[in-house]
Amino acid sequence: MQPQSHREPGMSQSQRADERRRLRDRYAWLNHFTDEEIEKISFCENGAEMVPGELYFDISNPEHGAFVGQPGQLIPEGGCLVSRSDVPSSIWAKLTSYPSRR
């Protein structure tokens, strides 16, 4: 299951609720996020090239923390990566503070 961006205009309220539920079921640590916060998380497209120097965070491996994209590095298939520039600062701070929220 690849999470979808919650900013997709075509998603109904019911579809967004289902996606939030799937994310929380798969990644229990996201239960610390409100519905509104989860809807602000936008995931990188699998197979896309990372932006060199951009910060990324993998919600499927939060214990690894944020990392810097390298030239030629691709978003892995099945990955749940979030780039720093695609989420509000408050969401990024909450995502990357995961170890303190266990």
C-alpha positions in Angstrom: 0.0 0.0 0.0 1.4 3.3 -1.0 -0.1 6.2 0.9 -1.6 8.9 -1.2 -1.2 12.6 -0.8 -4.1 13.9 1.3 -4.1 17.1 -0.8 -5.6 15.4 -3.8 -8.7 17.4 -4.7 -10.5 14.3 -6.1 -10.5 12.5 -2.8 -13.8 12.4 -0.9 -14.1 13.0 2.8 -14.7 9.2 3.2 -11.6 8.4 1.1 -9.5 10.7 3.2 -10.8 9.2 6.4 -10.1 5.7 5.1 -6.5 6.7 4.1 -5.9 8.2 7.6 -7.2 5.0 9.2 -4.9 2.8 6.9 -1.9 5.0 7.8 -2.6 4.8 11.5 -3.1 1.0 11.3 0.2 0.5 9.4 2.2 3.1 11.4 0.8 3.2 14.9 3.1 6.0 15.9 1.0 8.3 13.7 -1.7 8.0 16.3 0.0 11.0 17.9 -1.1 13.1 14.9 -4.5 14.7 14.5 -6.6 14.1 11.4 -5.7 17.7 10.3 -2.0 17.0 10.7 -2.1 13.7 8.8 -4.0 15.4 5.9 -1.0 17.9 5.6 1.4 15.0 5.0 2.3 14.6 1.3 4.3 11.5 0.2 7.0 11.5 -2.5 6.2 9.5 -5.6 7.9 6.1 -5.8 10.7 6.0 -8.4 11.1 9.8 -8.5 14.6 11.2 -8.1 15.3 12.8 -4.8 16.4 16.5 -4.9 20.1 16.6 -3.9 20.4 18.5 -0.6 16.7 18.2 0.3 15.8 16.6 3.6 13.7 13.5 3.6 12.0 11.4 6.3 10.7 7.8 5.9 7.6 7.3 8.0 8.1 3.5 7.7 11.5 3.8 9.4 11.2 6.8 11.7 14.0 5.6 14.0 16.4 6.5 11.2 15.5 10.2 11.4 15.8 12.7 8.6 18.4 12.3 5.8 19.7 14.3 2.9 18.9 13.3 -0.7 21.9 12.5 -2.8 22.3 13.1 -6.6 20.8 10.2 -8.5 19.1 8.7 -5.5 15.5 7.5 -6.1 12.5 7.2 -3.9 12.3 3.4 -3.3 9.3 1.4 -4.3 7.0 0.9 -1.4 8.7 3.8 0.4 6.8 6.3 2.5 9.1 9.3 2.2 8.2 12.9 3.0 10.3 15.8 1.8 10.9 18.7 4.0 9.8 21.2 1.4 6.4 19.5 1.0 5.1 19.8 4.5 4.5 22.7 7.0 7.3 23.3 9.5 5.1 22.2 12.4 4.4 18.8 10.7 8.1 18.3 9.8 9.1 19.0 13.4 6.5 16.5 14.8 7.5 13.8 12.2 11.2 14.1 13.0 10.8 14.2 16.7 9.4 10.6 16.6 12.0 9.0 18.9 10.9 11.2 21.7 7.3 10.2 21.2 7.6 6.4 21.5 
